[in-house]
Structure formats: structure tokens, C-alpha cells
Amino acid sequence: MEKRLTLSILGKVQGVGYRYWTQKEAEKRGLFGYVKNLENGSVVIVAEGKEEDLRNFIDWCYNGVRSAMVEKIDQDWSEATSRFYDFKIN
């Protein structure tokens, strides 16, 4: 079943390549959506795909970018909208 997952990534996640590596990992996992920096220093990810792939992606988000220091990830789950056709950096 397709799901939509919105993640707020808190910690040292800007200026360390977090968006670039997130895009590559999402594409590798077949996820659709986007990643972008927010003014408060966090990163937001909106991703759609299979629930199992999204759950595994959350695990990657904690430790996938070596130069980042993720302190917390807030999650919001909902039904997929199917409005994304790729995974972009915004």
C-alpha cells in the first residue's frame, strides 16, 4: 500500500550535503517527493512509496549522511497523493 510520509529532520543537517544524499537514497528506494531546507535550520522530507520502503528510509535518515548529526525526526503519516513523479531537491 502506498503511503505519504512527512519528516522533519532536526539537528546539524544543513550545509553537510543532507539534501543531496537524501535525494540519491530516495531515488534508489523508488520513492517520490522532495527534500528542502527550512529557515529554522531543519530539513523537511515529503516522500511517497510503499510503507516498508518508507520505514526503512526513516532508519537511513538518522545515519545515512555521515557529516550530519540528526538529533530528532518527527514523522507524519498519511495516504499517498500520487502527485509526485520523481524526487527533487527544493
Secondary structure as a PSIPRED ss2 file (coil, helix, strand):
# PSIPRED VFORMAT (PSIPRED V4.0)

   1 M C   1.000  0.000  0.000
   2 E E   0.000  0.000  1.000
   3 K E   0.000  0.000  1.000
   4 R E   0.000  0.000  1.000
   5 L E   0.000  0.000  1.000
   6 T E   0.000  0.000  1.000
   7 L E   0.000  0.000  1.000
   8 S E   0.000  0.000  1.000
   9 I E   0.000  0.000  1.000
  10 L E   0.000  0.000  1.000
  11 G E   0.000  0.000  1.000
  12 K E   0.000  0.000  1.000
  13 V C   1.000  0.000  0.000
  14 Q C   1.000  0.000  0.000
  15 G C   1.000  0.000  0.000
  16 V C   1.000  0.000  0.000
  17 G C   1.000  0.000  0.000
  18 Y H   0.000  1.000  0.000
  19 R H   0.000  1.000  0.000
  20 Y H   0.000  1.000  0.000
  21 W H   0.000  1.000  0.000
  22 T H   0.000  1.000  0.000
  23 Q H   0.000  1.000  0.000
  24 K H   0.000  1.000  0.000
  25 E H   0.000  1.000  0.000
  26 A H   0.000  1.000  0.000
  27 E H   0.000  1.000  0.000
  28 K H   0.000  1.000  0.000
  29 R H   0.000  1.000  0.000
  30 G C   1.000  0.000  0.000
  31 L C   1.000  0.000  0.000
  32 F E   0.000  0.000  1.000
  33 G E   0.000  0.000  1.000
  34 Y E   0.000  0.000  1.000
  35 V E   0.000  0.000  1.000
  36 K E   0.000  0.000  1.000
  37 N E   0.000  0.000  1.000
  38 L C   1.000  0.000  0.000
  39 E C   1.000  0.000  0.000
  40 N C   1.000  0.000  0.000
  41 G C   1.000  0.000  0.000
  42 S C   1.000  0.000  0.000
  43 V E   0.000  0.000  1.000
  44 V E   0.000  0.000  1.000
  45 I E   0.000  0.000  1.000
  46 V E   0.000  0.000  1.000
  47 A E   0.000  0.000  1.000
  48 E E   0.000  0.000  1.000
  49 G E   0.000  0.000  1.000
  50 K E   0.000  0.000  1.000
  51 E H   0.000  1.000  0.000
  52 E H   0.000  1.000  0.000
  53 D H   0.000  1.000  0.000
  54 L H   0.000  1.000  0.000
  55 R H   0.000  1.000  0.000
  56 N H   0.000  1.000  0.000
  57 F H   0.000  1.000  0.000
  58 I H   0.000  1.000  0.000
  59 D H   0.000  1.000  0.000
  60 W H   0.000  1.000  0.000
  61 C H   0.000  1.000  0.000
  62 Y H   0.000  1.000  0.000
  63 N H   0.000  1.000  0.000
  64 G C   1.000  0.000  0.000
  65 V C   1.000  0.000  0.000
  66 R C   1.000  0.000  0.000
  67 S C   1.000  0.000  0.000
  68 A C   1.000  0.000  0.000
  69 M E   0.000  0.000  1.000
  70 V E   0.000  0.000  1.000
  71 E E   0.000  0.000  1.000
  72 K E   0.000  0.000  1.000
  73 I E   0.000  0.000  1.000
  74 D E   0.000  0.000  1.000
  75 Q E   0.000  0.000  1.000
  76 D E   0.000  0.000  1.000
  77 W E   0.000  0.000  1.000
  78 S E   0.000  0.000  1.000
  79 E E   0.000  0.000  1.000
  80 A C   1.000  0.000  0.000
  81 T C   1.000  0.000  0.000
  82 S C   1.000  0.000  0.000
  83 R C   1.000  0.000  0.000
  84 F C   1.000  0.000  0.000
  85 Y C   1.000  0.000  0.000
  86 D C   1.000  0.000  0.000
  87 F E   0.000  0.000  1.000
  88 K E   0.000  0.000  1.000
  89 I E   0.000  0.000  1.000
  90 N C   1.000  0.000  0.000
